[in-house]
């Protein structure tokens, strides 16, 4: 059984990931639209930072559904590094707390 504090922490973390993922998905969609219309784009650094800050599931979903940022190798490498950093950071945080 999970302790009440741990359950609340996991709920908070899941909620944060959900909100961050929706925001990241929207950012990818806006960037894709801007790319198509040849308007000002969202910097890759911003997309990567949003992914690092727990939005990477939304970024991954956007990449797959919108077929955006999937071909550029340098972006993909940086993206997966941010995913690894995020997962490692959350793992460390959870082990430090519990």
For each residue, the residues with C-beta under 8 A, 3 or more apart:
1:
2: 6 7 10
3: 6 7 98
4: 7 8
5: 8 9
6: 2 3 9 10 98
7: 2 3 4 10 11
8: 4 5 11 12
9: 5 6 12 13 94 97 98
10: 2 6 7 13 14
11: 7 8 14 15
12: 8 9 15 16
13: 9 10 16 17 90
14: 10 11 17 18
15: 11 12 18 19
16: 12 13 19 20 54
17: 13 14 20 21 54 55 57
18: 14 15 21 22
19: 15 16 22 23
20: 16 17 23 24 50 53 54 55 58
21: 17 18 24 25 54 55 56 57 58 59 61
22: 18 19 25 26 58
23: 19 20 26 27 50 55 58
24: 20 21 27 28 47 50 51 55 56 57 58 59 62
25: 21 22 28 29 55 58 59 61 62
26: 22 23 29 30 58
27: 23 24 30 31 42 46 47 50 55
28: 24 25 31 32 47 58 59 62 63 66 68 69
29: 25 26 32 33 62 66 68
30: 26 27 33 34 42
31: 27 28 34 35 41 42 47 68 69
32: 28 29 35 36 62 66 68
33: 29 30 36 37 39
34: 30 31 37 38 39 40 41 42
35: 31 32 38 41 68
36: 32 33
37: 33 34
38: 34 35
39: 33 34
40: 34
41: 31 34 35
42: 27 30 31 34 46 47
43: 46 47
44: 47 48 69 75 78
45: 48 49
46: 27 42 43 49 50
47: 24 27 28 31 42 43 44 50 51 59 69
48: 44 45 51 52 75 78 79 82
49: 45 46 52 53 82
50: 20 23 24 27 46 47 53 55 59
51: 24 47 48 55 56 59 79 82 83 86
52: 48 49 55 56 82 85 86
53: 20 49 50 86
54: 16 17 20 21 86 90
55: 17 20 21 23 24 25 27 50 51 52 58 59
56: 21 24 51 52 59 60 79 82 83 86
57: 17 21 24 60 61
58: 20 21 22 23 24 25 26 28 55 61 62
59: 21 24 25 28 47 50 51 55 56 62 63 79
60: 56 57 63 64 83
61: 21 25 57 58 64 65
62: 24 25 28 29 32 58 59 65 66 68
63: 28 59 60 66 67 68 69 70 79
64: 60 61 67 70
65: 61 62
66: 28 29 32 62 63
67: 63 64 70
68: 28 29 31 32 35 62 63
69: 28 31 44 47 63 72 75 76 79
70: 63 64 67 76
71:
72: 69 75 76
73: 76 77
74: 77 78
75: 44 48 69 72 78 79
76: 69 70 72 73 79 80
77: 73 74 80 81
78: 44 48 74 75 81 82
79: 48 51 56 59 63 69 75 76 82 83
80: 76 77 83 84
81: 77 78 84 85
82: 48 49 51 52 56 78 79 85 86
83: 51 56 60 79 80 86 87
84: 80 81 87 88
85: 52 81 82 88 89
86: 51 52 53 54 56 82 83 89 90
87: 83 84 90 91
88: 84 85 91 92
89: 85 86 92 93
90: 13 54 86 87 93 94
91: 87 88 94 95
92: 88 89 95 96
93: 89 90 96 97
94: 9 90 91 97 98
95: 91 92 98
96: 92 93
97: 9 93 94
98: 3 6 9 94 95
